Amino acid sequence: MFTIESWTVSADWEYILFNTKSERVWRYGVKATYFIYSTKERTMIPLTNDGNNRIRYVQWAPKGHRLLFVRDNDIYVTDMMKEIRVTEDGSDDVFNGIADWVYAEEVLATDSASWWSPDGEVLAYLRLDDSKVPLYQYQIFHPENHTITYPDSIRLHYPKPGAPNPQVSLHVYRPDFRADSPDAFKPEDMIIARVTWLTDKHDKLMVHAFNRVQDHQRVYLASADPKQLTAKMVRERSTSKKQGGDDAWIEISSAPLYVPANTVEGVGSDGYIEIVENGEYTHLALFSSLDAAQPAGWLTSGDWDVISGTAVLDRKEASVYYASTQQASTKSTIYKVSLNAKNAAGSAPQLVSPPDIKSTSEFLNAPGAREGTYDASFSASGGFFQLSYKGPQIPWQAVYSSHDAKFERILTDNANAHSELEKYDLPTVDFFEVPNEAGDKMNAMALYPPGFDKSAKNKYGVLFRVYGGPNSQQVSRAFSLDWHAALVSQQDVPDMPFIVAVVDGRGTAHKGRKFRSAVSKHLGEFEPDDQAAAAKYFQGLPYINHHRMAIWGWSYGGYTTTRAIERHSDVFKVGMAVAPVTDWRFYDSVYTERYMKTPQMNLSGYKKAAVTDAHAFANAKFLVQHGTGDDNVHMQHTLALVDLLESKNIPGFEMAFYADSDHGIYTHGVRASLYARMTNFLFRSFHELENEQFDYWYHDAQPDASNK
C-alpha cells in the first residue's frame, strides 16, 4: 500500500496517474514514484518496471493517453502498452525535456522543457548540456539524524556571471521520426525562452530566443512537418543604443496565443496574439500571419500594462480576456476585447471584474467586497472562467460564463473567515504615492496598528518591508494577514508602536519602461536610495518618530536592505536581511547578466554593486540570517559579508544560520524562529540605541481580539 499524494487523468479519461513518495527538487521540480490506474480494467500497475522508478517529470498528451516521463534525465513515452526511450544521453550533465537549475529558476519558471503538440502527435523538447557549467558544492548536515556523522555534499551546475551557460538545443520527436535543432538555433550562449505550438495540429512552432545578456530578441517560426525541423527568423528586437534603444533588458514575455484563420473578421490566415512592449508599456499585439514582422494592430493601448501570462482567447466569441493595470498600477483587473478588425485600431476594452451581477452570496454583495485586485483562470475553450478576488477585502472565488451574463457559481466566499476576523481589531491599510529624489511618484502602502492615533503620545516608528528587484511589485491590494500584521498589533512593547511601510522604487513593475529600466547596469544604487527617500518622507510626518527607521527584506530585499544600511545608515538605524545577495559575481548568470550585463562588459558596475563599506554598518544595528542549504542565493554571500564586518571589527551586527534550510528557510520548522529573532532584534535594537534596557522575546503574537 502507498499514500496517494496527487493524481492526474489522461485526456480520454481511460487512465489515472497517481504519485507517491514525492521529493522536492529545487524550486519547481518533483521526483516521485508513479502508478497507473486503468478505469476500464480497474487495475493498478507501476508506471515503469525498468530501472529507476523515481520519475522526475510526467506529462499527459492533450489527446488520447500517451504519457511522457523523464527518468535519469532521459525522455520516455508510453501508450500504456509499450514504453519508448526517446533520448539516450541523459546524465548529471545533460537534461532532456526538463530544465536544469538555471533554466527552471530564471527562464522557464517550471521544471518542464517539453511541449506536446495540440493533437498529441509530436513532442518538442529542449536539450540542455551543462557539461561546461561550473559546479557549486554545498553540504547537507542532517542534524536531526544522529546516525549520520558525515554531511552529504550537493553538487549543482550553477553558472555565475561570465561563466559558461548551458548549451541549449531544440528537438522534436514522434514515433516515425525525430529531428534535431536547426542551424538557426545554434549561436553560442543563446537562451531559448519560449517554445509555443501555433497550430491545432503539429506543423508550426514559434521560438523566442535571446542573446546572453537578453537585450536582443529573435523570434523564429519553425516547421516540424515534413520529417525535419526547419526555422526562419520572423521578428527581431534590440535595445542597443546604436539602434535608438536604452541598452536595457527585454523582458521574457508569456507564450503567444494562436489565432486560427478566419477567427478575426477579414483575416484568412493563421495569426497570433502576443503581449509585447509598445513604447513604455506592454500591450496586446495582433499579428495577422505567423511570419509577420510587425503587428497588424494593437488590441490595447495606454499608460498601463497588460500583465504577462494572463491573456486567453475565446474562439467562439472572437475575443481575448486579459488582466491589466488600467485602473491602477497597484491592482489587477480583468478585461476582454473583441478581435474583429476595427478593434485592432483601438476600441475600448470591456471590464469583466468586478462582475456586474447580483451575487447569491451576501458577502459578495456587501459594500466594497468586489473592489480591488483580481486574477482569473479559464476553461480550455474560454467559455467559463474562475474569478479570484485577491483583496484588499477578504478573498473569494466564483465561476462565471463568458457567454451568459447571469451565470454564477460561488466556489468560496470565506464566510468562516468573515465571522472569525470580526472578533479581532485588525490593522488598517492605506495606499498612496511618495516622491523620490528624481521626481518620480513611487507606489506606497502603510499598515497601521489597530486604533491608530496620529495624536498619540508615543509616536510611531516605521519598519520598511522591501524587495525592490527588477520588474517586481510589493505594493499590492491583495489581502494579507502575516507577521507584519502581528508586529503592528503587538501590545507587549506599548511604548514603541510601529507602522509597516512598503514602497516600490525605481526598477519595479507597472510604472513604465523608463522607471523600470533605470536600474540597468546599476543594481544596488537607486533601490536603496528610493527607500531612503521614502523614509525621509515619513520622517516629516508629525506622528512619526524620525529616529526609529528600520528596514528589512529577503533575497533581493535582503540585498536592498544591506545596501540601504551601507548607503543610508544616517536614515535607517536598524536593518534585517534574510538570505541577501551581497556580490552579484556570486549569483546566477542568467538573472544577473539580464540586468548588469557580463562582468567583462560592466566591471565597474559589479564593483559598485557589491557590499564593501564595512564602516557604514558601525552606525546601525544589523541582523543577517541565512539557510546553509540555500541553492539559490548561496550562503557564500552572507559569509563574505560577515567576513567583511568581522575583519573590520564592526560592532552591533548579529547573524543566524539555519542548518540545511534552502532559500525559503523552512527545514526543521525554523521559520517561526526566524521571525521571532527579527521581532526581538527590532525592539531590542531601538531600546539599546535609546540607552534603555530591554528583555522581550516574540511569542507567536496574534492580533488581540480583546480590544475590539
C-alpha positions as CSV (number, residue, x, y, z in Angstrom):
1,M,0.0,0.0,0.0
2,F,1.1,3.6,-0.6
3,T,-0.2,7.1,0.2
4,I,-1.6,8.9,-2.9
5,E,-0.3,12.4,-2.9
6,S,-1.8,13.7,-6.2
7,W,-3.3,12.5,-9.4
8,T,-4.0,13.5,-13.0
9,V,-6.3,12.0,-15.7
10,S,-5.5,11.2,-19.3
11,A,-7.3,13.3,-21.9
12,D,-9.6,10.3,-22.9
13,W,-10.3,9.5,-19.2
14,E,-9.0,6.0,-19.6
15,Y,-6.1,6.2,-17.2
16,I,-5.3,7.9,-13.9
17,L,-1.8,8.7,-12.9
18,F,-1.0,8.6,-9.2
19,N,2.1,9.7,-7.4
20,T,3.6,8.9,-4.1
21,K,6.8,9.4,-2.1
22,S,7.4,12.9,-3.6
23,E,10.7,14.6,-3.1
24,R,11.2,18.2,-4.0
25,V,13.9,19.1,-6.5
26,W,14.9,22.8,-6.3
27,R,12.0,25.3,-6.6
28,Y,9.8,23.7,-9.2
29,G,10.8,20.1,-9.6
30,V,9.4,16.9,-8.0
31,K,10.8,13.4,-8.0
32,A,8.3,10.7,-7.2
33,T,7.1,7.1,-7.8
34,Y,4.1,6.8,-10.1
35,F,1.4,4.3,-10.6
36,I,-1.2,3.9,-13.5
37,Y,-4.8,3.0,-12.9
38,S,-6.9,1.7,-15.8
39,T,-10.5,2.9,-15.5
40,K,-11.7,0.1,-17.8
41,E,-9.7,-2.8,-16.3
42,R,-9.8,-1.4,-12.7
43,T,-6.1,-2.4,-12.3
44,M,-3.2,-0.5,-10.8
45,I,0.4,-1.0,-12.1
46,P,3.7,0.9,-11.7
47,L,4.3,3.4,-14.4
48,T,7.6,1.7,-15.2
49,N,9.3,-1.5,-14.1
50,D,12.6,-0.9,-15.8
51,G,15.5,0.6,-13.9
52,N,14.9,3.6,-11.6
53,N,11.3,4.0,-10.7
54,R,11.9,7.6,-9.3
55,I,10.5,9.8,-12.1
56,R,11.4,13.5,-12.4
57,Y,8.6,14.7,-14.6
58,V,5.4,13.5,-16.2
59,Q,3.0,15.0,-18.8
60,W,-0.1,13.6,-20.5
61,A,-0.6,14.3,-24.2
62,P,-3.5,16.7,-24.8
63,K,-5.4,13.9,-26.7
64,G,-5.6,10.1,-26.1
65,H,-3.5,8.6,-23.3
66,R,0.1,8.9,-24.3
67,L,2.4,10.0,-21.5
68,L,5.9,11.3,-21.4
69,F,8.1,10.9,-18.4
70,V,11.7,11.8,-17.6
71,R,13.9,9.3,-15.8
72,D,17.6,9.9,-15.2
73,N,17.3,12.9,-17.4
74,D,16.1,10.9,-20.4
75,I,12.7,11.2,-22.0
76,Y,10.4,8.2,-22.3
77,V,7.0,8.0,-24.0
78,T,4.4,5.3,-23.2
79,D,0.9,4.5,-24.6
80,M,0.4,2.0,-21.7
81,M,1.3,-0.9,-24.0
82,K,4.8,0.0,-25.0
83,E,7.5,2.1,-23.4
84,I,9.7,4.0,-25.9
85,R,13.0,5.6,-24.9
86,V,13.2,8.9,-26.8
87,T,16.7,10.1,-25.7
88,E,19.8,8.2,-24.8
89,D,22.3,10.7,-23.5
90,G,20.7,11.9,-20.2
91,S,23.2,12.3,-17.4
92,D,24.1,14.5,-14.5
93,D,25.4,17.0,-17.2
94,V,22.7,16.6,-19.9
95,F,19.0,17.4,-19.3
96,N,16.4,16.2,-21.9
97,G,12.8,17.5,-21.6
98,I,13.4,19.0,-18.2
99,A,15.0,22.2,-17.1
100,D,18.4,22.4,-15.4
101,W,18.7,24.6,-12.3
102,V,19.1,28.0,-14.1
103,Y,16.5,27.4,-16.8
104,A,13.9,26.4,-14.2
105,E,14.7,29.3,-11.9
106,E,15.3,32.2,-14.4
107,V,13.9,31.3,-17.9
108,L,11.0,28.8,-18.0
109,A,9.7,29.2,-14.4
110,T,8.9,25.5,-14.4
111,D,10.6,22.1,-14.3
112,S,9.2,21.3,-17.8
113,A,11.1,21.8,-21.0
114,S,8.8,19.6,-23.1
115,W,5.7,20.6,-25.2
116,W,3.2,18.2,-26.7
117,S,1.6,19.4,-30.0
118,P,-2.1,20.2,-29.7
119,D,-3.0,16.9,-31.5
120,G,-0.7,14.9,-29.2
121,E,1.3,13.5,-32.2
122,V,4.6,15.4,-31.8
123,L,6.7,16.3,-28.8
124,A,9.1,19.3,-28.8
125,Y,11.7,19.4,-26.1
126,L,14.9,21.2,-25.1
127,R,18.2,19.5,-24.5
128,L,20.4,21.4,-22.0
129,D,24.1,20.5,-21.9
130,D,25.6,21.6,-18.6
131,S,28.9,19.9,-19.1
132,K,30.8,23.2,-19.3
133,V,28.8,24.9,-16.5
134,P,30.9,25.0,-13.3
135,L,29.7,23.1,-10.2
136,Y,28.8,24.8,-7.0
137,Q,29.1,22.5,-4.0
138,Y,27.4,22.8,-0.6
139,Q,26.7,20.4,2.3
140,I,23.6,19.0,3.9
141,F,24.3,18.2,7.6
142,H,21.2,16.3,8.8
143,P,21.4,17.5,12.4
144,E,18.2,15.7,13.2
145,N,19.6,12.3,12.3
146,H,22.0,11.2,15.0
147,T,23.2,8.2,12.9
148,I,24.8,10.4,10.2
149,T,28.2,11.7,11.2
150,Y,29.4,13.0,7.8
151,P,27.4,15.5,5.9
152,D,26.2,14.9,2.3
153,S,27.7,17.1,-0.5
154,I,25.4,18.5,-3.1
155,R,27.0,19.3,-6.5
156,L,25.0,21.7,-8.6
157,H,25.6,23.1,-12.1
158,Y,25.3,26.8,-11.3
159,P,26.5,29.3,-13.9
160,K,27.8,32.6,-12.4
161,P,28.3,35.9,-14.3
162,G,30.9,35.4,-17.0
163,A,31.0,31.6,-16.6
164,P,29.8,29.2,-19.3
165,N,26.0,28.9,-19.6
166,P,24.2,25.7,-20.5
167,Q,24.2,24.9,-24.2
168,V,20.6,24.6,-25.4
169,S,19.1,22.9,-28.5
170,L,15.6,22.3,-29.7
171,H,14.4,18.9,-30.9
172,V,11.1,17.2,-32.0
173,Y,10.0,13.6,-31.8
174,R,7.2,11.4,-33.0
175,P,7.2,7.6,-33.4
176,D,8.2,7.7,-37.1
177,F,10.9,10.4,-36.9
178,R,12.9,12.7,-34.7
179,A,14.7,15.9,-35.7
180,D,17.5,17.9,-34.2
181,S,17.8,21.6,-33.7
182,P,18.2,23.6,-37.0
183,D,21.3,25.7,-37.5
184,A,19.3,28.9,-36.8
185,F,19.1,27.8,-33.2
186,K,22.8,27.2,-32.6
187,P,24.5,30.5,-31.8
188,E,26.8,30.5,-28.8
189,D,25.3,31.4,-25.5
190,M,21.7,31.6,-26.9
191,I,18.8,31.4,-24.4
192,I,15.6,29.7,-25.7
193,A,13.0,31.3,-23.5
194,R,9.7,30.2,-25.1
195,V,8.6,27.3,-27.3
196,T,4.9,27.5,-28.5
197,W,2.9,25.4,-30.9
198,L,1.0,27.8,-33.2
199,T,-1.3,25.3,-34.7
200,D,-4.1,22.9,-33.9
201,K,-2.0,20.1,-35.4
202,H,1.7,19.7,-35.2
203,D,3.3,21.7,-38.0
204,K,4.3,25.1,-36.6
205,L,6.4,26.1,-33.7
206,M,7.3,29.7,-32.5
207,V,10.5,30.0,-30.6
208,H,11.6,33.1,-28.7
209,A,15.3,33.3,-28.2
210,F,17.7,35.8,-26.6
211,N,21.3,36.6,-26.6
212,R,23.2,36.0,-23.3
213,V,22.5,39.4,-21.7
214,Q,18.9,39.5,-23.0
215,D,19.0,42.8,-24.8
216,H,18.5,41.2,-28.2
217,Q,15.5,39.0,-29.0
218,R,14.9,36.9,-32.1
219,V,11.6,35.2,-32.8
220,Y,11.7,32.1,-35.1
221,L,8.9,30.3,-36.9
222,A,9.8,26.6,-37.1
223,S,8.2,23.9,-39.2
224,A,8.1,20.4,-37.8
225,D,6.5,18.8,-40.8
226,P,7.5,17.1,-43.1
227,K,10.1,15.0,-41.3
228,Q,12.6,17.7,-40.5
229,L,12.8,20.8,-38.3
230,T,13.5,24.0,-40.2
231,A,13.3,27.6,-39.0
232,K,13.4,31.2,-40.1
233,M,13.6,34.4,-38.1
234,V,10.4,36.4,-38.4
235,R,11.0,39.2,-35.9
236,E,13.9,40.8,-34.2
237,R,14.3,43.4,-31.5
238,S,17.4,45.0,-30.0
239,T,17.7,47.7,-27.3
240,S,21.1,48.7,-28.4
241,K,21.8,52.4,-28.2
242,K,23.2,52.2,-31.7
243,Q,19.6,51.3,-32.8
244,G,18.0,54.0,-30.7
245,G,17.3,51.8,-27.6
246,D,18.0,52.3,-23.9
247,D,20.5,49.4,-23.7
248,A,18.4,47.7,-21.0
249,W,17.0,44.2,-20.9
250,I,14.0,42.8,-22.8
251,E,11.5,41.0,-20.5
252,I,10.8,37.4,-21.2
253,S,7.1,37.6,-22.1
254,S,4.4,34.9,-21.9
255,A,3.7,32.5,-24.7
256,P,1.8,33.9,-27.7
257,L,-1.9,32.9,-28.4
258,Y,-2.6,31.0,-31.6
259,V,-5.4,32.6,-33.7
260,P,-6.7,30.3,-36.4
261,A,-7.6,31.7,-39.8
262,N,-11.0,33.5,-40.1
263,T,-11.2,33.9,-36.3
264,V,-10.6,37.6,-37.0
265,E,-13.0,39.3,-39.4
266,G,-11.4,39.6,-42.8
267,V,-8.2,37.7,-41.9
268,G,-8.0,34.5,-43.8
269,S,-4.6,33.3,-42.5
270,D,-3.4,31.9,-39.2
271,G,-2.1,34.5,-36.8
272,Y,-1.3,35.1,-33.1
273,I,-1.6,37.5,-30.3
274,E,1.3,38.4,-28.0
275,I,1.9,40.7,-25.1
276,V,4.8,42.9,-26.1
277,E,6.1,46.3,-25.3
278,N,4.6,49.2,-27.1
279,G,6.6,52.2,-26.0
280,E,6.6,52.4,-22.2
281,Y,4.0,49.7,-21.5
282,T,3.1,46.1,-22.5
283,H,0.0,45.6,-24.7
284,L,-1.8,43.0,-26.8
285,A,-0.4,42.9,-30.3
286,L,-2.3,41.1,-33.1
287,F,-0.1,39.5,-35.8
288,S,-2.2,38.6,-38.8
289,S,0.1,35.9,-40.1
290,L,2.6,33.6,-38.3
291,D,5.6,35.1,-40.1
292,A,4.6,38.7,-39.8
293,A,7.4,41.0,-38.8
294,Q,5.1,43.7,-37.3
295,P,1.7,43.5,-35.7
296,A,-1.3,44.3,-37.8
297,G,-2.7,46.3,-34.9
298,W,-2.9,46.8,-31.2
299,L,-5.8,45.4,-29.3
300,T,-5.0,47.6,-26.2
301,S,-3.1,50.8,-25.6
302,G,-2.5,53.3,-22.9
303,D,-0.2,54.2,-19.9
304,W,-0.8,50.8,-18.2
305,D,0.3,47.2,-18.6
306,V,-1.4,44.1,-19.9
307,I,0.0,41.6,-17.3
308,S,2.2,38.9,-18.7
309,G,0.7,35.4,-18.7
310,T,-2.9,36.5,-18.4
311,A,-4.2,36.5,-22.0
312,V,-6.8,33.9,-23.0
313,L,-8.5,33.5,-26.4
314,D,-12.2,32.7,-26.6
315,R,-12.5,31.5,-30.2
316,K,-16.3,31.2,-30.1
317,E,-16.7,34.8,-29.1
318,A,-13.6,36.0,-31.0
319,S,-12.3,37.9,-28.0
320,V,-9.4,38.0,-25.7
321,Y,-9.6,38.1,-21.9
322,Y,-6.7,39.6,-20.0
323,A,-5.6,41.2,-16.8
324,S,-4.3,44.7,-16.8
325,T,-3.3,47.6,-14.5
326,Q,-5.6,50.0,-16.4
327,Q,-7.4,51.1,-13.2
328,A,-4.3,51.5,-11.0
329,S,-0.7,50.2,-11.2
330,T,-1.2,48.5,-7.8
331,K,-4.1,46.3,-8.8
332,S,-5.0,43.8,-11.5
333,T,-8.5,43.8,-13.1
334,I,-9.9,41.5,-15.8
335,Y,-11.0,42.9,-19.2
336,K,-12.0,41.5,-22.6
337,V,-11.5,42.9,-26.1
338,S,-13.0,41.9,-29.4
339,L,-10.8,40.6,-32.2
340,N,-12.8,42.0,-35.1
341,A,-10.8,44.2,-37.5
342,K,-12.0,47.5,-36.3
343,N,-10.8,46.7,-32.7
344,A,-7.3,46.3,-34.0
345,A,-7.4,50.1,-34.5
346,G,-8.1,50.5,-30.8
347,S,-11.6,50.4,-29.4
348,A,-12.4,50.3,-25.7
349,P,-11.9,47.0,-23.8
350,Q,-14.8,45.8,-21.7
351,L,-14.4,45.4,-17.9
352,V,-15.1,41.9,-16.6
353,S,-14.1,42.3,-12.9
354,P,-15.8,43.1,-10.7
355,P,-18.7,41.1,-12.1
356,D,-21.8,43.1,-12.8
357,I,-24.3,40.6,-11.3
358,K,-26.2,40.3,-8.0
359,S,-24.4,37.5,-6.2
360,T,-26.0,34.6,-4.3
361,S,-23.5,35.3,-1.5
362,E,-24.3,38.1,0.9
363,F,-20.6,38.7,1.4
364,L,-20.1,39.4,-2.3
365,N,-22.9,42.0,-2.2
366,A,-21.5,43.8,0.7
367,P,-20.1,47.3,0.1
368,G,-16.5,47.2,-1.1
369,A,-16.4,43.4,-1.3
370,R,-15.7,43.5,-5.0
371,E,-13.4,46.5,-5.3
372,G,-9.8,45.6,-5.6
373,T,-7.5,43.2,-7.4
374,Y,-8.3,40.1,-9.3
375,D,-6.9,37.2,-11.3
376,A,-8.7,34.6,-13.4
377,S,-8.3,31.2,-14.9
378,F,-10.2,30.0,-17.9
379,S,-11.6,26.7,-19.3
380,A,-9.9,25.2,-22.3
381,S,-12.4,26.8,-24.7
382,G,-12.6,30.1,-22.8
383,G,-16.3,29.6,-22.2
384,F,-16.0,29.7,-18.4
385,F,-13.6,31.4,-16.0
386,Q,-12.8,31.2,-12.4
387,L,-12.6,34.7,-11.0
388,S,-10.4,35.1,-7.9
389,Y,-10.8,38.2,-5.8
390,K,-7.5,38.7,-4.0
391,G,-8.2,41.8,-1.9
392,P,-7.9,44.1,-0.1
393,Q,-11.1,42.7,1.5
394,I,-11.4,39.0,2.4
395,P,-10.8,37.0,-0.8
396,W,-13.5,35.0,-2.6
397,Q,-13.7,32.8,-5.7
398,A,-16.6,32.2,-8.2
399,V,-17.1,30.7,-11.7
400,Y,-18.7,32.8,-14.4
401,S,-19.7,32.3,-18.0
402,S,-18.2,34.2,-20.9
403,H,-21.4,33.8,-22.8
404,D,-24.1,34.0,-20.1
405,A,-24.0,37.2,-18.0
406,K,-26.4,35.7,-15.4
407,F,-24.3,32.6,-14.6
408,E,-22.5,32.5,-11.3
409,R,-21.3,29.6,-9.1
410,I,-19.7,30.5,-5.8
411,L,-16.7,28.3,-5.0
412,T,-16.0,30.0,-1.7
413,D,-16.9,33.3,-0.1
414,N,-14.8,32.5,3.0
415,A,-17.8,33.0,5.3
416,N,-15.9,31.4,8.2
417,A,-13.1,33.9,7.8
418,H,-15.6,36.8,7.9
419,S,-17.1,35.5,11.2
420,E,-13.7,34.8,12.8
421,L,-12.0,38.0,11.8
422,E,-14.9,40.0,13.2
423,K,-13.6,39.0,16.6
424,Y,-10.3,40.9,16.1
425,D,-9.3,44.5,15.9
426,L,-7.2,44.4,12.8
427,P,-4.6,46.7,11.3
428,T,-5.7,49.1,8.5
429,V,-4.0,49.7,5.2
430,D,-3.6,52.8,3.2
431,F,-2.3,53.2,-0.4
432,F,-0.6,56.4,-1.7
433,E,2.4,57.7,-3.5
434,V,5.7,59.2,-2.2
435,P,8.3,61.1,-4.2
436,N,12.0,60.1,-4.8
437,E,14.9,62.4,-5.5
438,A,14.4,62.0,-9.2
439,G,10.9,63.4,-9.0
440,D,9.1,60.1,-9.6
441,K,6.0,59.2,-7.8
442,M,6.5,55.8,-6.1
443,N,3.7,53.5,-5.2
444,A,3.5,53.0,-1.4
445,M,1.3,51.4,1.2
446,A,1.3,51.6,5.0
447,L,0.0,49.1,7.6
448,Y,-1.3,50.9,10.6
449,P,-1.9,49.4,14.1
450,P,-5.4,48.9,15.4
451,G,-6.6,52.1,17.0
452,F,-4.0,54.2,15.0
453,D,-3.9,57.7,16.5
454,K,-2.0,60.5,14.9
455,S,-2.1,62.5,18.1
456,A,-0.8,59.6,20.3
457,K,1.9,60.5,22.9
458,N,4.1,57.7,21.7
459,K,5.0,58.5,18.1
460,Y,5.3,55.6,15.6
461,G,8.4,54.1,14.3
462,V,8.5,52.8,10.7
463,L,9.6,49.4,9.5
464,F,10.1,49.3,5.7
465,R,9.5,45.9,4.1
466,V,11.4,45.9,0.8
467,Y,12.1,43.7,-2.1
468,G,13.0,46.0,-5.0
469,G,14.1,43.5,-7.6
470,P,13.7,44.5,-11.3
471,N,10.1,44.1,-12.6
472,S,8.8,43.1,-9.2
473,Q,5.9,44.5,-7.2
474,Q,5.3,44.5,-3.5
475,V,2.7,47.3,-3.2
476,S,-0.4,45.3,-3.9
477,R,-4.1,45.5,-2.9
478,A,-4.1,41.8,-2.1
479,F,-5.4,40.7,1.3
480,S,-2.7,39.7,3.8
481,L,-2.5,38.8,7.5
482,D,1.1,37.9,8.3
483,W,4.0,38.7,10.6
484,H,3.7,42.4,9.8
485,A,0.1,42.5,10.9
486,A,1.1,40.8,14.2
487,L,4.0,43.2,14.6
488,V,2.0,46.3,14.3
489,S,-0.8,44.8,16.5
490,Q,1.6,43.8,19.4
491,Q,1.0,45.3,22.8
492,D,4.0,43.8,24.6
493,V,6.0,46.9,24.0
494,P,3.3,49.7,24.1
495,D,5.9,52.5,24.3
496,M,7.3,51.5,20.9
497,P,4.4,51.3,18.3
498,F,5.3,50.7,14.7
499,I,3.9,51.2,11.2
500,V,5.0,48.9,8.4
501,A,5.6,50.7,5.1
502,V,6.1,49.2,1.6
503,V,7.5,51.3,-1.3
504,D,8.2,50.2,-4.8
505,G,11.1,52.3,-6.1
506,R,12.8,52.5,-9.4
507,G,13.2,49.2,-11.2
508,T,9.9,47.8,-10.2
509,A,6.9,47.0,-12.4
510,H,3.9,48.7,-13.9
511,K,5.2,52.3,-13.9
512,G,6.6,52.3,-17.4
513,R,9.8,51.1,-19.1
514,K,11.9,54.2,-18.2
515,F,11.1,53.8,-14.5
516,R,11.8,50.0,-14.7
517,S,15.0,50.1,-16.7
518,A,16.6,52.9,-14.7
519,V,18.5,50.3,-12.7
520,S,20.0,48.6,-15.8
521,K,23.8,48.1,-15.1
522,H,23.4,49.9,-11.8
523,L,21.8,47.4,-9.4
524,G,22.1,48.5,-5.7
525,E,22.1,52.2,-6.4
526,F,18.6,53.5,-7.0
527,E,16.7,50.9,-5.0
528,P,18.2,51.8,-1.5
529,D,18.2,55.5,-2.4
530,D,14.5,55.4,-3.1
531,Q,13.8,53.6,0.2
532,A,15.8,56.3,2.0
533,A,13.8,59.0,0.1
534,A,10.6,57.3,1.3
535,A,11.9,57.2,4.9
536,K,12.6,60.9,4.8
537,Y,9.1,61.5,3.6
538,F,7.8,59.6,6.7
539,Q,10.2,61.4,9.0
540,G,8.5,64.6,8.0
541,L,5.1,63.4,9.3
542,P,4.1,64.8,12.7
543,Y,3.1,61.4,14.2
544,I,6.4,59.6,13.2
545,N,9.4,59.2,15.5
546,H,12.0,60.1,13.0
547,H,14.8,58.3,14.9
548,R,13.0,54.9,14.6
549,M,13.5,54.0,10.9
550,A,14.1,50.3,10.2
551,I,14.3,48.2,7.0
552,W,14.1,44.5,6.3
553,G,14.0,42.2,3.3
554,W,14.5,38.7,2.0
555,S,16.6,37.7,-1.1
556,Y,16.8,40.7,-3.3
557,G,15.1,42.5,-0.5
558,G,17.9,41.4,1.8
559,Y,20.3,42.9,-0.8
560,T,18.4,46.2,-0.8
561,T,18.3,46.2,3.0
562,T,22.1,45.6,3.2
563,R,22.8,48.3,0.6
564,A,20.4,50.7,2.4
565,I,22.4,50.3,5.6
566,E,25.6,50.7,3.6
567,R,24.5,53.9,1.9
568,H,22.0,55.4,4.3
569,S,22.8,54.4,7.9
570,D,22.1,58.0,8.8
571,V,18.4,57.3,8.0
572,F,18.0,53.6,8.8
573,K,19.2,52.7,12.3
574,V,18.1,49.0,12.1
575,G,18.4,46.6,9.2
576,M,17.4,42.9,9.0
577,A,18.5,40.9,5.9
578,V,17.5,37.3,5.1
579,A,19.4,35.4,2.5
580,P,20.8,38.5,0.9
581,V,22.8,38.9,-2.3
582,T,26.0,40.8,-1.3
583,D,28.0,40.5,-4.5
584,W,26.5,39.9,-7.9
585,R,29.5,37.9,-9.0
586,F,28.2,35.2,-6.8
587,Y,24.7,35.0,-8.2
588,D,23.5,33.1,-11.3
589,S,24.4,34.4,-14.7
590,V,21.0,34.5,-16.4
591,Y,19.4,36.7,-13.8
592,T,22.4,38.9,-13.1
593,E,23.5,39.5,-16.7
594,R,20.0,40.4,-17.7
595,Y,20.3,43.5,-15.5
596,M,24.0,44.0,-15.2
597,K,25.5,42.6,-18.5
598,T,28.6,40.4,-18.0
599,P,31.5,41.4,-15.7
600,Q,33.6,41.8,-18.9
601,M,31.1,44.4,-20.2
602,N,30.4,46.2,-16.9
603,L,33.2,45.5,-14.4
604,S,32.8,48.9,-12.7
605,G,29.1,48.3,-12.2
606,Y,29.7,45.0,-10.5
607,K,32.2,46.6,-8.2
608,K,29.9,49.4,-7.2
609,A,27.0,47.0,-6.7
610,A,28.9,44.8,-4.2
611,V,28.7,45.5,-0.4
612,T,32.1,46.7,0.5
613,D,31.9,49.6,3.0
614,A,32.0,47.9,6.4
615,H,32.3,51.1,8.4
616,A,28.8,52.2,7.4
617,F,27.5,49.2,9.5
618,A,29.1,50.7,12.6
619,N,26.3,53.3,12.6
620,A,23.4,50.9,12.7
621,K,22.2,47.7,14.2
622,F,22.2,44.9,11.6
623,L,20.9,41.3,11.6
624,V,21.6,38.8,8.8
625,Q,20.1,35.3,8.6
626,H,20.7,32.5,6.0
627,G,20.0,28.8,5.4
628,T,23.1,26.7,4.9
629,G,21.3,24.6,2.2
630,D,20.3,27.6,0.0
631,D,20.7,26.5,-3.6
632,N,19.6,29.9,-4.9
633,V,21.4,32.7,-3.0
634,H,24.3,30.7,-1.7
635,M,25.5,31.2,1.9
636,Q,28.7,32.4,0.2
637,H,27.0,35.8,0.0
638,T,26.4,36.1,3.8
639,L,29.8,34.6,4.7
640,A,31.5,37.2,2.5
641,L,29.6,40.0,4.3
642,V,30.2,38.6,7.8
643,D,33.9,38.2,6.9
644,L,34.0,41.9,5.8
645,L,32.4,43.1,9.0
646,E,34.4,40.9,11.3
647,S,37.7,41.8,9.6
648,K,36.9,45.5,10.3
649,N,35.8,44.7,13.9
650,I,32.3,46.2,13.3
651,P,30.1,46.0,16.5
652,G,26.4,45.8,16.6
653,F,25.7,43.2,14.0
654,E,24.2,39.7,14.6
655,M,23.9,36.6,12.5
656,A,21.9,33.4,12.5
657,F,22.3,30.3,10.3
658,Y,19.7,27.6,9.7
659,A,21.1,24.1,9.1
660,D,20.0,22.6,5.7
661,S,17.4,25.2,5.0
662,D,17.1,26.3,1.4
663,H,16.1,29.8,0.3
664,G,12.7,29.6,2.0
665,I,14.1,28.6,5.4
666,Y,11.5,26.1,6.4
667,T,13.6,23.0,7.3
668,H,13.1,21.6,10.8
669,G,10.3,24.1,11.4
670,V,12.7,27.1,11.9
671,R,10.6,29.7,10.1
672,A,8.9,30.7,13.4
673,S,12.4,31.2,15.0
674,L,13.4,33.4,12.1
675,Y,10.5,35.8,12.7
676,A,10.9,35.6,16.4
677,R,14.6,36.7,16.1
678,M,13.6,39.6,13.9
679,T,10.9,40.8,16.3
680,N,13.3,40.6,19.3
681,F,16.1,42.3,17.3
682,L,13.9,45.2,16.2
683,F,12.6,46.2,19.6
684,R,15.9,45.4,21.4
685,S,17.9,47.4,19.0
686,F,15.9,50.6,19.3
687,H,15.9,50.3,23.1
688,E,19.7,49.9,23.1
689,L,20.1,52.8,20.7
690,E,18.0,54.9,23.1
691,N,20.0,53.6,26.1
692,E,17.2,51.6,27.6
693,Q,17.2,48.1,29.0
694,F,15.1,45.6,27.2
695,D,14.1,42.0,27.8
696,Y,11.5,40.6,25.4
697,W,11.1,37.6,23.2
698,Y,8.5,37.3,20.5
699,H,5.9,34.7,21.5
700,D,3.7,33.9,18.5
701,A,2.0,37.3,18.5
702,Q,-1.5,37.4,17.1
703,P,-3.9,40.4,16.7
704,D,-5.6,40.9,20.0
705,A,-9.3,40.1,20.0
706,S,-9.9,41.6,23.4
707,N,-9.6,45.2,22.3
708,K,-12.5,45.3,20.0
